[in-house]
Each structure stands twice: as C-alpha cells, then as structure tokens.
Amino acid sequence: MSAINPHARNLSRLSVSSTIALRERRLGVVLFERRRGGIALTHECEVLRRRAEALSTLLADAASEVERARHDILGLLRLFAGLRRLFPINNMLSSAIR
C-alpha cells in the first residue's frame, strides 16, 4: 500500500483529490484503490507512474545535454559558399571574358 501525504508539498486535500479525479476521467481508469487504511496504486497507475518517471528522467537528461551544448562543440558544421564566392578572382575573369 502506498501512502500519499497531500501536505508534503503544501497542497490541500481537495486540490489533490480534484486533480486525481480529473486524471481518472481523462484516462478513463481508476488510478487508486481507496481503502480503509489509505489508498493503493492500481495496475494502471503503476504503468502511468513508470512512464512519468521515465519522462522526468528524459527531460532532466535533455536539460543537461542543452547545458553541456552551451559549452561544447557537439558536431561538425559544414559550410559551402560555392566556387564563385570562394574564388572571387574567377568571377572577375568570367566578367572580363564575356
């Protein structure tokens, strides 16, 4: 059985209950089994919890990667301006010959 303390993050019991009810309606599943001693996560909630943890890790990794990118070169940048721009003398010769 898993206990949820709504005061752990200064949330009201009504706010937590409303958020849970909204999620359950949107997903079309029951997320928690309400019991006399508290609540327990349903199988569907366990699936959602695992996905949420994976997403949280992915977002943290992405933020870290972006921060590292501010300081490192991550790849090769290739530029091609074309021969006429690289060798302007060829442009002058072409114009003179015409």
Number of C-alpha atoms within 10 A of each C-alpha: 10 9 10 11 12 14 10 8 7 8 11 13 12 10 11 15 12 12 12 15 16 12 14 15 12 9 11 9 13 17 23 19 14 12 9 6 8 12 15 17 17 15 13 13 17 14 12 13 14 11 12 12 11 12 12 12 12 12 12 12 12 12 12 11 12 12 11 12 12 9 8 9 9 10 7 6 6 5 6 7 7 8 10 12 11 11 10 11 11 13 13 11 10 11 9 8 6 5
